């Protein structure tokens, strides 16, 4: 009888750096990639890789004309990675990867920005890129060129400290991106939308309807639908569905509840419909998340 052992997902931040080679690997083999959040600070060179048939190209100029870029990629479920080696420009980059538990803590610690972060981190192969400011570039340089005397655990601490700084800056840019766009929501509509979000989170397992939410927070249903999407980039119904699935996922991992009970928590009467929605959101079936 074959016994399948569930691999242990890393719980800690990984920080890597490259300064010189033109490619990450000399081959075009397929590599298995676990669910994670990847952030790349490419200071120079080119990266081209393929995940689940989707091509990603990041350009950061050459030695004479570097054009640094920050590239963020969410891998919601396991997939395969293949590098395409088509550039001879030396790479200068910092790579940071954060596991799912870290993402969960980040989202929960940002109540105002939670829906936008949740929307990004729930999409498989969601991307975001931007040109870094001078401080972020200098922080990446500190990782690439640490003090000569540092080694071992001290070097790890040095890299992690700067990596957290980069993550903080990058996630802040992601959250603020829509707020700087034209027709940004007013302070009043944002406060109203935050009341709606807080009510949903407090009653996520209840029978929520737009009418019930509207009565509870004292806002019309049309205003709720319009302003919530403007503020958080996601429809109210999608946010409710997303949070219910997350509640079910957490209960499966923490308490090992039956799938039928998890389906009820997520608002599904039919466990098979719940399984379909769960797999679409997380890339695996509910049984893979049971404790």
Beta strands, then each sheet from edge to edge (+ up, - down):
strand 1: 14-19
strand 2: 31-33
strand 3: 36-44
strand 4: 46-51
strand 5: 54-59
strand 6: 69-75
strand 7: 79-83
strand 8: 92-98
strand 9: 126-130
sheet 1: 1+ 8- 3+ 6- 9+
sheet 2: 2+ 7- 4+ 5-
end
